[in-house]
Amino acid sequence: LEEVVKRTKAIPLGEPLLDGTRMGALISKPQLEKVLGFVSEAKKQGATVLCGGEPFVPSDPKLKGGYFM
């Protein structure tokens, strides 16, 4: 499980049209809220979040309006 977490944390997030990007933003704010709701419910039921689980704010100013997590 440690290796899965390590590899997941290394996935490049960003502009989906760039070659180095492997994961982009969610499509909309409602979709982000829906996914965050799933994470919240899982935590209430005893799940442990090992990677992510909350909104992510990219350092690149061009991506600041995206719905990343």
PDB file of N, CA, C and O in Angstrom:
ATOM      1  N   LEU A   1       0.822  -1.191   0.000  1.00  0.00           N
ATOM      2  CA  LEU A   1       0.000   0.000   0.000  1.00  0.00           C
ATOM      3  C   LEU A   1       0.873   1.265   0.000  1.00  0.00           C
ATOM      4  O   LEU A   1       0.512   2.278  -0.599  1.00  0.00           O
ATOM      5  N   GLU A   2       2.007   1.190   0.671  1.00  0.00           N
ATOM      6  CA  GLU A   2       2.906   2.357   0.707  1.00  0.00           C
ATOM      7  C   GLU A   2       3.370   2.746  -0.695  1.00  0.00           C
ATOM      8  O   GLU A   2       3.482   3.931  -1.011  1.00  0.00           O
ATOM      9  N   GLU A   3       3.639   1.747  -1.529  1.00  0.00           N
ATOM     10  CA  GLU A   3       4.096   2.023  -2.895  1.00  0.00           C
ATOM     11  C   GLU A   3       2.988   2.678  -3.720  1.00  0.00           C
ATOM     12  O   GLU A   3       3.264   3.563  -4.531  1.00  0.00           O
ATOM     13  N   VAL A   4       1.752   2.259  -3.524  1.00  0.00           N
ATOM     14  CA  VAL A   4       0.621   2.863  -4.240  1.00  0.00           C
ATOM     15  C   VAL A   4       0.484   4.333  -3.852  1.00  0.00           C
ATOM     16  O   VAL A   4       0.298   5.188  -4.717  1.00  0.00           O
ATOM     17  N   VAL A   5       0.576   4.627  -2.563  1.00  0.00           N
ATOM     18  CA  VAL A   5       0.481   6.013  -2.089  1.00  0.00           C
ATOM     19  C   VAL A   5       1.627   6.840  -2.662  1.00  0.00           C
ATOM     20  O   VAL A   5       1.415   7.964  -3.116  1.00  0.00           O
ATOM     21  N   LYS A   6       2.822   6.299  -2.645  1.00  0.00           N
ATOM     22  CA  LYS A   6       3.998   7.003  -3.167  1.00  0.00           C
ATOM     23  C   LYS A   6       3.810   7.347  -4.647  1.00  0.00           C
ATOM     24  O   LYS A   6       4.080   8.472  -5.069  1.00  0.00           O
ATOM     25  N   ARG A   7       3.349   6.377  -5.425  1.00  0.00           N
ATOM     26  CA  ARG A   7       3.158   6.609  -6.861  1.00  0.00           C
ATOM     27  C   ARG A   7       2.006   7.574  -7.127  1.00  0.00           C
ATOM     28  O   ARG A   7       2.073   8.391  -8.045  1.00  0.00           O
ATOM     29  N   THR A   8       0.962   7.479  -6.330  1.00  0.00           N
ATOM     30  CA  THR A   8      -0.180   8.376  -6.498  1.00  0.00           C
ATOM     31  C   THR A   8       0.228   9.819  -6.225  1.00  0.00           C
ATOM     32  O   THR A   8      -0.166  10.726  -6.959  1.00  0.00           O
ATOM     33  N   LYS A   9       1.006  10.034  -5.183  1.00  0.00           N
ATOM     34  CA  LYS A   9       1.462  11.389  -4.852  1.00  0.00           C
ATOM     35  C   LYS A   9       2.380  11.966  -5.926  1.00  0.00           C
ATOM     36  O   LYS A   9       2.539  13.184  -6.017  1.00  0.00           O
ATOM     37  N   ALA A  10       2.983  11.103  -6.736  1.00  0.00           N
ATOM     38  CA  ALA A  10       3.915  11.549  -7.772  1.00  0.00           C
ATOM     39  C   ALA A  10       3.232  11.842  -9.109  1.00  0.00           C
ATOM     40  O   ALA A  10       3.894  12.283 -10.048  1.00  0.00           O
ATOM     41  N   ILE A  11       1.918  11.604  -9.214  1.00  0.00           N
ATOM     42  CA  ILE A  11       1.208  11.857 -10.475  1.00  0.00           C
ATOM     43  C   ILE A  11       1.204  13.363 -10.748  1.00  0.00           C
ATOM     44  O   ILE A  11       0.729  14.139  -9.919  1.00  0.00           O
ATOM     45  N   PRO A  12       1.732  13.784 -11.911  1.00  0.00           N
ATOM     46  CA  PRO A  12       1.755  15.209 -12.236  1.00  0.00           C
ATOM     47  C   PRO A  12       0.346  15.756 -12.513  1.00  0.00           C
ATOM     48  O   PRO A  12      -0.344  15.286 -13.418  1.00  0.00           O
ATOM     49  N   LEU A  13      -0.066  16.742 -11.731  1.00  0.00           N
ATOM     50  CA  LEU A  13      -1.349  17.417 -11.921  1.00  0.00           C
ATOM     51  C   LEU A  13      -1.125  18.680 -12.727  1.00  0.00           C
ATOM     52  O   LEU A  13      -0.065  19.299 -12.633  1.00  0.00           O
ATOM     53  N   GLY A  14      -2.107  19.065 -13.514  1.00  0.00           N
ATOM     54  CA  GLY A  14      -1.972  20.333 -14.213  1.00  0.00           C
ATOM     55  C   GLY A  14      -2.821  20.439 -15.452  1.00  0.00           C
ATOM     56  O   GLY A  14      -3.876  19.816 -15.562  1.00  0.00           O
ATOM     57  N   GLU A  15      -2.339  21.244 -16.390  1.00  0.00           N
ATOM     58  CA  GLU A  15      -3.020  21.503 -17.658  1.00  0.00           C
ATOM     59  C   GLU A  15      -3.074  20.204 -18.467  1.00  0.00           C
ATOM     60  O   GLU A  15      -2.027  19.676 -18.842  1.00  0.00           O
ATOM     61  N   PRO A  16      -4.263  19.686 -18.740  1.00  0.00           N
ATOM     62  CA  PRO A  16      -4.373  18.390 -19.405  1.00  0.00           C
ATOM     63  C   PRO A  16      -3.834  18.347 -20.833  1.00  0.00           C
ATOM     64  O   PRO A  16      -3.604  17.260 -21.364  1.00  0.00           O
ATOM     65  N   LEU A  17      -3.630  19.488 -21.461  1.00  0.00           N
ATOM     66  CA  LEU A  17      -3.112  19.500 -22.825  1.00  0.00           C
ATOM     67  C   LEU A  17      -1.589  19.413 -22.885  1.00  0.00           C
ATOM     68  O   LEU A  17      -1.027  19.230 -23.965  1.00  0.00           O
ATOM     69  N   LEU A  18      -0.916  19.539 -21.750  1.00  0.00           N
ATOM     70  CA  LEU A  18       0.541  19.456 -21.720  1.00  0.00           C
ATOM     71  C   LEU A  18       0.982  18.000 -21.613  1.00  0.00           C
ATOM     72  O   LEU A  18       0.337  17.194 -20.942  1.00  0.00           O
ATOM     73  N   ASP A  19       2.088  17.670 -22.282  1.00  0.00           N
ATOM     74  CA  ASP A  19       2.577  16.290 -22.317  1.00  0.00           C
ATOM     75  C   ASP A  19       2.865  15.690 -20.949  1.00  0.00           C
ATOM     76  O   ASP A  19       2.574  14.514 -20.730  1.00  0.00           O
ATOM     77  N   GLY A  20       3.421  16.449 -20.032  1.00  0.00           N
ATOM     78  CA  GLY A  20       3.815  15.902 -18.737  1.00  0.00           C
ATOM     79  C   GLY A  20       2.674  15.705 -17.750  1.00  0.00           C
ATOM     80  O   GLY A  20       2.861  15.066 -16.714  1.00  0.00           O
ATOM     81  N   THR A  21       1.515  16.234 -18.047  1.00  0.00           N
ATOM     82  CA  THR A  21       0.377  16.138 -17.132  1.00  0.00           C
ATOM     83  C   THR A  21      -0.273  14.769 -17.243  1.00  0.00           C
ATOM     84  O   THR A  21      -0.504  14.264 -18.341  1.00  0.00           O
ATOM     85  N   ARG A  22      -0.566  14.176 -16.093  1.00  0.00           N
ATOM     86  CA  ARG A  22      -1.234  12.874 -16.068  1.00  0.00           C
ATOM     87  C   ARG A  22      -2.618  12.954 -15.429  1.00  0.00           C
ATOM     88  O   ARG A  22      -3.403  12.012 -15.537  1.00  0.00           O
ATOM     89  N   MET A  23      -2.929  14.080 -14.757  1.00  0.00           N
ATOM     90  CA  MET A  23      -4.245  14.245 -14.143  1.00  0.00           C
ATOM     91  C   MET A  23      -4.607  15.725 -14.142  1.00  0.00           C
ATOM     92  O   MET A  23      -3.827  16.568 -13.699  1.00  0.00           O
ATOM     93  N   GLY A  24      -5.799  16.026 -14.643  1.00  0.00           N
ATOM     94  CA  GLY A  24      -6.283  17.396 -14.675  1.00  0.00           C
ATOM     95  C   GLY A  24      -7.317  17.637 -13.590  1.00  0.00           C
ATOM     96  O   GLY A  24      -7.505  16.823 -12.686  1.00  0.00           O
ATOM     97  N   ALA A  25      -7.972  18.765 -13.707  1.00  0.00           N
ATOM     98  CA  ALA A  25      -8.993  19.156 -12.732  1.00  0.00           C
ATOM     99  C   ALA A  25     -10.296  18.402 -12.981  1.00  0.00           C
ATOM    100  O   ALA A  25     -10.508  17.839 -14.055  1.00  0.00           O
ATOM    101  N   LEU A  26     -11.156  18.400 -11.981  1.00  0.00           N
ATOM    102  CA  LEU A  26     -12.522  17.911 -12.159  1.00  0.00           C
ATOM    103  C   LEU A  26     -13.262  18.910 -13.044  1.00  0.00           C
ATOM    104  O   LEU A  26     -12.827  20.052 -13.189  1.00  0.00           O
ATOM    105  N   ILE A  27     -14.359  18.490 -13.628  1.00  0.00           N
ATOM    106  CA  ILE A  27     -15.046  19.278 -14.644  1.00  0.00           C
ATOM    107  C   ILE A  27     -15.732  20.538 -14.116  1.00  0.00           C
ATOM    108  O   ILE A  27     -15.853  21.523 -14.844  1.00  0.00           O
ATOM    109  N   SER A  28     -16.185  20.517 -12.854  1.00  0.00           N
ATOM    110  CA  SER A  28     -16.949  21.656 -12.339  1.00  0.00           C
ATOM    111  C   SER A  28     -16.913  21.681 -10.815  1.00  0.00           C
ATOM    112  O   SER A  28     -16.521  20.707 -10.171  1.00  0.00           O
ATOM    113  N   LYS A  29     -17.329  22.813 -10.253  1.00  0.00           N
ATOM    114  CA  LYS A  29     -17.410  22.925  -8.797  1.00  0.00           C
ATOM    115  C   LYS A  29     -18.412  21.924  -8.216  1.00  0.00           C
ATOM    116  O   LYS A  29     -18.118  21.305  -7.193  1.00  0.00           O
ATOM    117  N   PRO A  30     -19.596  21.742  -8.840  1.00  0.00           N
ATOM    118  CA  PRO A  30     -20.513  20.731  -8.300  1.00  0.00           C
ATOM    119  C   PRO A  30     -19.904  19.321  -8.285  1.00  0.00           C
ATOM    120  O   PRO A  30     -20.160  18.543  -7.365  1.00  0.00           O
ATOM    121  N   GLN A  31     -19.102  18.996  -9.300  1.00  0.00           N
ATOM    122  CA  GLN A  31     -18.464  17.675  -9.319  1.00  0.00           C
ATOM    123  C   GLN A  31     -17.430  17.567  -8.202  1.00  0.00           C
ATOM    124  O   GLN A  31     -17.338  16.528  -7.547  1.00  0.00           O
ATOM    125  N   LEU A  32     -16.656  18.620  -7.978  1.00  0.00           N
ATOM    126  CA  LEU A  32     -15.696  18.631  -6.873  1.00  0.00           C
ATOM    127  C   LEU A  32     -16.419  18.436  -5.548  1.00  0.00           C
ATOM    128  O   LEU A  32     -15.989  17.642  -4.712  1.00  0.00           O
ATOM    129  N   GLU A  33     -17.510  19.155  -5.359  1.00  0.00           N
ATOM    130  CA  GLU A  33     -18.275  19.032  -4.114  1.00  0.00           C
ATOM    131  C   GLU A  33     -18.838  17.621  -3.942  1.00  0.00           C
ATOM    132  O   GLU A  33     -18.888  17.104  -2.826  1.00  0.00           O
ATOM    133  N   LYS A  34     -19.255  17.007  -5.033  1.00  0.00           N
ATOM    134  CA  LYS A  34     -19.774  15.637  -4.983  1.00  0.00           C
ATOM    135  C   LYS A  34     -18.685  14.662  -4.537  1.00  0.00           C
ATOM    136  O   LYS A  34     -18.914  13.818  -3.671  1.00  0.00           O
ATOM    137  N   VAL A  35     -17.502  14.786  -5.136  1.00  0.00           N
ATOM    138  CA  VAL A  35     -16.394  13.897  -4.776  1.00  0.00           C
ATOM    139  C   VAL A  35     -15.968  14.138  -3.329  1.00  0.00           C
ATOM    140  O   VAL A  35     -15.704  13.186  -2.595  1.00  0.00           O
ATOM    141  N   LEU A  36     -15.898  15.403  -2.917  1.00  0.00           N
ATOM    142  CA  LEU A  36     -15.558  15.706  -1.523  1.00  0.00           C
ATOM    143  C   LEU A  36     -16.597  15.118  -0.571  1.00  0.00           C
ATOM    144  O   LEU A  36     -16.258  14.683   0.529  1.00  0.00           O
ATOM    145  N   GLY A  37     -17.857  15.106  -0.992  1.00  0.00           N
ATOM    146  CA  GLY A  37     -18.910  14.490  -0.191  1.00  0.00           C
ATOM    147  C   GLY A  37     -18.693  12.994  -0.038  1.00  0.00           C
ATOM    148  O   GLY A  37     -18.909  12.443   1.042  1.00  0.00           O
ATOM    149  N   PHE A  38     -18.264  12.327  -1.118  1.00  0.00           N
ATOM    150  CA  PHE A  38     -17.957  10.898  -1.042  1.00  0.00           C
ATOM    151  C   PHE A  38     -16.829  10.643  -0.048  1.00  0.00           C
ATOM    152  O   PHE A  38     -16.893   9.712   0.755  1.00  0.00           O
ATOM    153  N   VAL A  39     -15.794  11.482  -0.111  1.00  0.00           N
ATOM    154  CA  VAL A  39     -14.658  11.337   0.798  1.00  0.00           C
ATOM    155  C   VAL A  39     -15.111  11.557   2.240  1.00  0.00           C
ATOM    156  O   VAL A  39     -14.736  10.796   3.132  1.00  0.00           O
ATOM    157  N   SER A  40     -15.903  12.579   2.466  1.00  0.00           N
ATOM    158  CA  SER A  40     -16.405  12.879   3.805  1.00  0.00           C
ATOM    159  C   SER A  40     -17.227  11.716   4.357  1.00  0.00           C
ATOM    160  O   SER A  40     -17.061  11.330   5.514  1.00  0.00           O
ATOM    161  N   GLU A  41     -18.100  11.166   3.541  1.00  0.00           N
ATOM    162  CA  GLU A  41     -18.935  10.041   3.980  1.00  0.00           C
ATOM    163  C   GLU A  41     -18.078   8.816   4.283  1.00  0.00           C
ATOM    164  O   GLU A  41     -18.322   8.109   5.261  1.00  0.00           O
ATOM    165  N   ALA A  42     -17.088   8.567   3.455  1.00  0.00           N
ATOM    166  CA  ALA A  42     -16.195   7.434   3.697  1.00  0.00           C
ATOM    167  C   ALA A  42     -15.456   7.599   5.024  1.00  0.00           C
ATOM    168  O   ALA A  42     -15.304   6.638   5.778  1.00  0.00           O
ATOM    169  N   LYS A  43     -14.996   8.828   5.308  1.00  0.00           N
ATOM    170  CA  LYS A  43     -14.304   9.089   6.576  1.00  0.00           C
ATOM    171  C   LYS A  43     -15.233   8.875   7.766  1.00  0.00           C
ATOM    172  O   LYS A  43     -14.820   8.338   8.794  1.00  0.00           O
ATOM    173  N   LYS A  44     -16.490   9.298   7.626  1.00  0.00           N
ATOM    174  CA  LYS A  44     -17.468   9.087   8.700  1.00  0.00           C
ATOM    175  C   LYS A  44     -17.676   7.602   8.982  1.00  0.00           C
ATOM    176  O   LYS A  44     -17.979   7.203  10.107  1.00  0.00           O
ATOM    177  N   GLN A  45     -17.506   6.794   7.939  1.00  0.00           N
ATOM    178  CA  GLN A  45     -17.702   5.359   8.079  1.00  0.00           C
ATOM    179  C   GLN A  45     -16.418   4.626   8.464  1.00  0.00           C
ATOM    180  O   GLN A  45     -16.381   3.396   8.494  1.00  0.00           O
ATOM    181  N   GLY A  46     -15.360   5.397   8.758  1.00  0.00           N
ATOM    182  CA  GLY A  46     -14.130   4.796   9.258  1.00  0.00           C
ATOM    183  C   GLY A  46     -12.983   4.698   8.283  1.00  0.00           C
ATOM    184  O   GLY A  46     -11.928   4.171   8.634  1.00  0.00           O
ATOM    185  N   ALA A  47     -13.155   5.190   7.066  1.00  0.00           N
ATOM    186  CA  ALA A  47     -12.071   5.132   6.087  1.00  0.00           C
ATOM    187  C   ALA A  47     -10.940   6.080   6.479  1.00  0.00           C
ATOM    188  O   ALA A  47     -11.160   7.105   7.125  1.00  0.00           O
ATOM    189  N   THR A  48      -9.737   5.718   6.076  1.00  0.00           N
ATOM    190  CA  THR A  48      -8.569   6.559   6.274  1.00  0.00           C
ATOM    191  C   THR A  48      -8.100   7.048   4.910  1.00  0.00           C
ATOM    192  O   THR A  48      -7.851   6.242   4.013  1.00  0.00           O
ATOM    193  N   VAL A  49      -7.977   8.350   4.747  1.00  0.00           N
ATOM    194  CA  VAL A  49      -7.498   8.924   3.491  1.00  0.00           C
ATOM    195  C   VAL A  49      -5.977   8.914   3.528  1.00  0.00           C
ATOM    196  O   VAL A  49      -5.368   9.495   4.426  1.00  0.00           O
ATOM    197  N   LEU A  50      -5.369   8.258   2.554  1.00  0.00           N
ATOM    198  CA  LEU A  50      -3.917   8.140   2.525  1.00  0.00           C
ATOM    199  C   LEU A  50      -3.260   9.137   1.578  1.00  0.00           C
ATOM    200  O   LEU A  50      -2.061   9.396   1.679  1.00  0.00           O
ATOM    201  N   CYS A  51      -4.036   9.689   0.667  1.00  0.00           N
ATOM    202  CA  CYS A  51      -3.471  10.613  -0.312  1.00  0.00           C
ATOM    203  C   CYS A  51      -4.571  11.539  -0.807  1.00  0.00           C
ATOM    204  O   CYS A  51      -5.592  11.067  -1.307  1.00  0.00           O
ATOM    205  N   GLY A  52      -4.384  12.835  -0.677  1.00  0.00           N
ATOM    206  CA  GLY A  52      -5.385  13.783  -1.153  1.00  0.00           C
ATOM    207  C   GLY A  52      -6.585  13.850  -0.227  1.00  0.00           C
ATOM    208  O   GLY A  52      -6.454  13.892   0.996  1.00  0.00           O
ATOM    209  N   GLY A  53      -7.754  13.859  -0.844  1.00  0.00           N
ATOM    210  CA  GLY A  53      -8.977  13.902  -0.061  1.00  0.00           C
ATOM    211  C   GLY A  53      -9.485  15.296   0.250  1.00  0.00           C
ATOM    212  O   GLY A  53     -10.478  15.458   0.959  1.00  0.00           O
ATOM    213  N   GLU A  54      -8.812  16.293  -0.273  1.00  0.00           N
ATOM    214  CA  GLU A  54      -9.232  17.681  -0.055  1.00  0.00           C
ATOM    215  C   GLU A  54      -8.852  18.504  -1.285  1.00  0.00           C
ATOM    216  O   GLU A  54      -8.024  18.070  -2.086  1.00  0.00           O
ATOM    217  N   PRO A  55      -9.449  19.689  -1.442  1.00  0.00           N
ATOM    218  CA  PRO A  55      -9.108  20.507  -2.613  1.00  0.00           C
ATOM    219  C   PRO A  55      -7.609  20.811  -2.668  1.00  0.00           C
ATOM    220  O   PRO A  55      -6.951  20.973  -1.640  1.00  0.00           O
ATOM    221  N   PHE A  56      -7.095  20.882  -3.885  1.00  0.00           N
ATOM    222  CA  PHE A  56      -5.687  21.166  -4.129  1.00  0.00           C
ATOM    223  C   PHE A  56      -5.601  22.469  -4.908  1.00  0.00           C
ATOM    224  O   PHE A  56      -6.288  22.633  -5.917  1.00  0.00           O
ATOM    225  N   VAL A  57      -4.771  23.392  -4.456  1.00  0.00           N
ATOM    226  CA  VAL A  57      -4.578  24.664  -5.156  1.00  0.00           C
ATOM    227  C   VAL A  57      -3.215  24.616  -5.844  1.00  0.00           C
ATOM    228  O   VAL A  57      -2.183  24.640  -5.174  1.00  0.00           O
ATOM    229  N   PRO A  58      -3.203  24.548  -7.176  1.00  0.00           N
ATOM    230  CA  PRO A  58      -1.934  24.497  -7.904  1.00  0.00           C
ATOM    231  C   PRO A  58      -1.142  25.792  -7.739  1.00  0.00           C
ATOM    232  O   PRO A  58      -1.718  26.862  -7.544  1.00  0.00           O
ATOM    233  N   SER A  59       0.165  25.684  -7.817  1.00  0.00           N
ATOM    234  CA  SER A  59       1.014  26.875  -7.702  1.00  0.00           C
ATOM    235  C   SER A  59       1.016  27.691  -8.999  1.00  0.00           C
ATOM    236  O   SER A  59       1.288  28.891  -8.969  1.00  0.00           O
ATOM    237  N   ASP A  60       0.719  27.059 -10.127  1.00  0.00           N
ATOM    238  CA  ASP A  60       0.684  27.752 -11.416  1.00  0.00           C
ATOM    239  C   ASP A  60      -0.544  28.667 -11.466  1.00  0.00           C
ATOM    240  O   ASP A  60      -1.670  28.176 -11.391  1.00  0.00           O
ATOM    241  N   PRO A  61      -0.352  29.978 -11.592  1.00  0.00           N
ATOM    242  CA  PRO A  61      -1.484  30.909 -11.600  1.00  0.00           C
ATOM    243  C   PRO A  61      -2.505  30.627 -12.705  1.00  0.00           C
ATOM    244  O   PRO A  61      -3.685  30.937 -12.540  1.00  0.00           O
ATOM    245  N   LYS A  62      -2.073  30.047 -13.825  1.00  0.00           N
ATOM    246  CA  LYS A  62      -2.991  29.740 -14.923  1.00  0.00           C
ATOM    247  C   LYS A  62      -3.993  28.649 -14.537  1.00  0.00           C
ATOM    248  O   LYS A  62      -5.030  28.508 -15.185  1.00  0.00           O
ATOM    249  N   LEU A  63      -3.695  27.885 -13.501  1.00  0.00           N
ATOM    250  CA  LEU A  63      -4.562  26.769 -13.104  1.00  0.00           C
ATOM    251  C   LEU A  63      -5.399  27.075 -11.869  1.00  0.00           C
ATOM    252  O   LEU A  63      -6.154  26.217 -11.409  1.00  0.00           O
ATOM    253  N   LYS A  64      -5.279  28.280 -11.328  1.00  0.00           N
ATOM    254  CA  LYS A  64      -5.955  28.629 -10.068  1.00  0.00           C
ATOM    255  C   LYS A  64      -7.473  28.485 -10.115  1.00  0.00           C
ATOM    256  O   LYS A  64      -8.085  28.254  -9.072  1.00  0.00           O
ATOM    257  N   GLY A  65      -8.097  28.609 -11.264  1.00  0.00           N
ATOM    258  CA  GLY A  65      -9.548  28.493 -11.354  1.00  0.00           C
ATOM    259  C   GLY A  65     -10.041  27.064 -11.509  1.00  0.00           C
ATOM    260  O   GLY A  65     -11.247  26.827 -11.579  1.00  0.00           O
ATOM    261  N   GLY A  66      -9.111  26.100 -11.564  1.00  0.00           N
ATOM    262  CA  GLY A  66      -9.496  24.704 -11.761  1.00  0.00           C
ATOM    263  C   GLY A  66      -9.989  24.055 -10.479  1.00  0.00           C
ATOM    264  O   GLY A  66      -9.705  24.522  -9.376  1.00  0.00           O
ATOM    265  N   TYR A  67     -10.727  22.980 -10.646  1.00  0.00           N
ATOM    266  CA  TYR A  67     -11.293  22.253  -9.502  1.00  0.00           C
ATOM    267  C   TYR A  67     -10.470  20.994  -9.255  1.00  0.00           C
ATOM    268  O   TYR A  67     -10.891  19.883  -9.574  1.00  0.00           O
ATOM    269  N   PHE A  68      -9.298  21.193  -8.683  1.00  0.00           N
ATOM    270  CA  PHE A  68      -8.365  20.099  -8.409  1.00  0.00           C
ATOM    271  C   PHE A  68      -8.591  19.534  -7.018  1.00  0.00           C
ATOM    272  O   PHE A  68      -9.065  20.227  -6.117  1.00  0.00           O
ATOM    273  N   MET A  69      -8.243  18.264  -6.860  1.00  0.00           N
ATOM    274  CA  MET A  69      -8.220  17.677  -5.521  1.00  0.00           C
ATOM    275  C   MET A  69      -7.208  16.573  -5.474  1.00  0.00           C
ATOM    276  O   MET A  69      -7.030  15.944  -4.431  1.00  0.00           O
TER     277      MET A  69
END
